[in-house]
Each structure stands twice: as C-alpha cells, then as structure tokens.
Amino acid sequence: MLKSTILKSTYEEIYRRWDEHTPVPFDCGKICGAACCVTDGGQTMGIYLLPGEEKVHDKKDPWLSWSMDEAQDYDFPEAWRGKVPFVACQGPAHCKREKRPIQCRTFPLRPYLTREDELIMIYDEEALPYACPLIDNEVALDEGFIRACYENWRILISDPLIRDIVKMDSEGLAEVTMVPLPVQAERREDADRF
C-alpha cells in the first residue's frame, strides 16, 4: 500500500467540505442518468483512490468492490511503489454520496499544476466514455464548490505522491480550460491547519 502523509482526519475534513458544496445545487446525476457512474455499455465505472484515501472507507461496505493493483504495472509516477486501491461503484442506486471518492467529488473539475507549479482547477475534458452535461452545456458551477476544490486540492498536493500524480497528469494534457477561483483574494483561515 502506498504511504501517504495525509492523515485520516484530514481526509475526513476534506470529505466534509465537499459534502457542503457540490458542482450544482442539485444531484447532477439526475439530468444525465448518472453518466459518470455507468458507461454506455452498462458497466460500472471505477477509479483509483489517492494514496491514503482508503483510510476513510470500509472495505466491507458492499456499495464498492475493491481490488489492489501494483502501481508499477500501470501508468503511475515512478515514486508510486506498492499496491493502489481500485474501487468500482455498484451503480448509482447504491452510491453512498457522503463516501464518494475524491475524484468523484471533484468532477467535472480536476487539479492541474502549471509549468510554474501553480495549482489551478480545470474542466475534466479528457476523452470519457460518456457525455457530461455540465461540461457540454457549460453550466455555471457553484462558487462554493470551486473554492472547495481549490482549498482541498491545495491540501492534497502537499503529499508528495499526490503532487506527483497531479503533475504527471497535468503534463499529459495539451489544452486546458481553467476555472478561475471566484474570489482570488479570499482564503479560508482553516485551510492551512491540516
């Protein structure tokens, strides 16, 4: 298992912050049939958890199926050595929204590190096996959600392994659409306490 510098309590706080803010003020899965959770072929979608993120999940909880993959067998940064948890949701009807992994909570955005090593949030416009109406229709995202993404990812990339994967993914993108922070000058006072 990959060792993370992010504590379980920090992951729990990050999850709590995202519970308070979602991309839009309703369950966006209702407008697209939860396209990001089910592919066109009806297969369940899966993702790799961030290093240490498994600390906030119960592997016995039936809504996720788990497998452990060797990092070196897949396209992960060189520093990633060991097993990486891969989770697949059993479908939207079984989703525990309060336990959704970070990648699910961040979507339709994703973190991006510029050449100057500055964190920005961008729309996740990578080729996906589904269409996201929030991206396709350029729906205005909740400002609290955008702010939470910036704050949470700023904490997450303090872990060297997480920074490495964000940097590697950023370098692999040719074009990006930046999502500006709604109020650049404001920072939550508690953002640095983790």
N, C-alpha and C positions, 0 to 999 in steps of 0.2 A: 504494500500500500504506500502511496506517496505521502510524504510527511509535509504537513502544512504548518505555517506559522500563525494561521488564523484560528483562534480559539472557537470552541463550540458556542460559547456565549456571544461571540461576535457574529457568527453565522446566524444565531437566533435573533439578534438585534437587526441584522440586515434583512432577514425574512420579515420581521415585524414591520420594518419601514416600507417594504414593498406591499405588505398587507394593507397599509394605509393609502397606497397610491397604485392605480392601475392605468394602463395607457388611455383608456376612455372611461367615463363614469358608469359603465355597464359591462357585463361579460361579453367581450367582443366575439367570443366563440359562438354566440347566438346568431350572429349575422352571416357566418360562413360555415356553420356546422362543425365548428372546432377543427378547421382545416389543418392547423399546425399540430394537432394531436393524432390525426388519422390521414394516411396517404390516400390517393385516389383508388388504390387497389384494396383499401380496407385494412391494410396492415397497420399495426400500432407503431407509433414513432418512438424513437429512443434517443438518448443523449448521454454523453459522458459527464459525470459530476466533476466539479472543480476539486482540486486537492483539498481534503479535509471536509468537504461538504457532506460526506456520508455521515458525519458525526450527528447531524440533525435528523437523520432518517432511521426508521426501524426496519431492518432488513426482513422482518417477519410480516410487515404490513402488506396485505395482499394486493393493494392497488398498483404496486410497482413490481416488475420482475427484474431481478438483478443478475448480472454476470460480471466477472472480473477479467479484464483483458490486460495483457502485458503491453506497457507503453511502447516499448521498442519495436513491437510488431505493427504499430500504426504510426500515423503522421503526427507525432507529438514532438515537442522540443527535446533536444539532446539531454538536457538535465532531468527529464522525466524518466526515472528508472523505477520499475516495480509495477504493481497492479493498479489499474484505473477502473473504478466502478462505472459500468454502463447500466443505465436503468431504462426500462420501457414501461410506459403507462399502459394500463389495461383498458384504456379508452376513456373518452370524456365523461361517460356516465359514472365512472369510478374515481375520477380525479378528486384528490383532496387539495383544493385550491390553496389552502393555507400551508401546504407542504410542497408545492410545486418547486422544482429545482430552479436555481438562479437563471439559467439560460431561458427557461420558460417565462420567468418573471421579467426578464429584460426585454424580451421580444415585444414589438418589432424593431427594437434597437439592439445595438451591440457596441461593445467598447472598441476603441481604436486608438492606438498610440501613433502620433505623428512622427516625422523624422526628427523633430525637436524633442521627442519623448513626452509630448503633452497629451493628456487624456482628453479625448472628445468622444461623444456618442454619435453614432451614425445609424442610418436606416440599414437594416439587415436585408440587403438587396441581392444576396448570394442566390445562385440558382437553387430553388427549392422545389420539392415535389408537389407544391400546392400554391395557390394564389392567396395572398393576404390582402383583404380589402382595405385595411388601414394603410398599407403601403401603396397599393394600386390606386386608391382613391385619394391619396394624400390627406387623410383625415388628421385634423389638428389633435395632437396628443396633449393630455393633461399636463400642465406645467409642474405640478407636484410630482408626477411620475418621472418627468425628465430630470428634475432636480434630484429625486431619489436615485435614479440611475447613476448620475454623476457622483453623488456622495458615496453610494455603496461601492461602485467600481473603483473609486479612489482608494477606499479601504482595502478592497480585494487585491488590487495590484501592488499593495505593499508586500504581499507574499511573492518571493522571487519566482516560484513555479507558475503562479497565476500570471504574473507580469510576462514571463517567457511565452506562455501560450497566446496571450493577447498581442504581444509584439510579433510573434510568428504569423498569427492570423492577419494582423494589420499589414505586414509586408507582402502578403499574398494577394492583396486587393489592388486592382488597377484604378478604379474610380470609386469615390465615396460621396455620399450626401450627408453633410454634417447637420446635426440637430443642435442648435445653439441652446445654451443654458438660458432659461427665461430671464433671470436676473443675475448677471455675471458677478456683481459686487457682493452679493449675499452668500454667506456660508453658514451652515448650521453650526452653532457653537459646539455641539456634542459630536460632530463628525470626526474629530481627531482623538476622542477619548478611548477608542478601541485599539 
